[in-house]
Amino acid sequence: MAFFSAWLTVFAVSLVAVVTPGPDFALTLRNSLAYSRRAGLFTAIGVGAGNLVHATYSLVGIGAVIAKSVLLFNVLKWVGAAYLIYLGIKSLRAQRVAIASEFVEQQRDIRRWTAFRIGFLGNFLNPKATLFFLALFTQIVQPATPLVAQAVYGLTVAAVALVWFAVVAIVISQQTFKRHILATAHWLERLTGAALIVLGMRLAVAEASE
């Protein structure tokens, strides 16, 4: 019962965290809208992989070191902020495209690895994610908690993120949906780009104690 209660807590907190709009959502939305369903799905996989890495090193204690090291936190923070701002600037330069049914089928795309890398780096380079996992696991995991249980907690967080953002990618990339919003897709991409820049700037001024 103790394990199940703890797992439910991890699941609920993870679900609330992923459905709250943030860099991961913005990146998945951007790639699903600007490229394809495949790009959105591999971005979601990258986000899930980033969460899995965060969960792993948080559970083994490395996350505590990062959280307590001002230098390490700031380096990771600035690199992550720069990456989000870079992606945001690229999105701000999105151009309007001609509306044609064949365009929807022949829309530009990016490689699977590129989409995965965008999702993974966007998540992995966010030090706030480290603090989130530390805050969550320090409430759940005790010295006597079995390693199997800890692994389940970590996998749960990663799985929740993967499933949620995969659903986002599938919904956003629906061809019928895209046909209706294609005329304003460049404005939506620019809006997403602006959101990424704002998120990047917020990340750049984040304090380790937050």
Secondary structure as UniProt FT lines:
FT   HELIX           2..19
FT   HELIX           23..34
FT   HELIX           37..59
FT   TURN            60..61
FT   HELIX           62..68
FT   HELIX           70..92
FT   HELIX           101..105
FT   HELIX           112..124
FT   HELIX           127..140
FT   TURN            143..144
FT   HELIX           147..172
FT   HELIX           175..181
FT   HELIX           182..184
FT   HELIX           185..204
FT   TURN            208..209
//
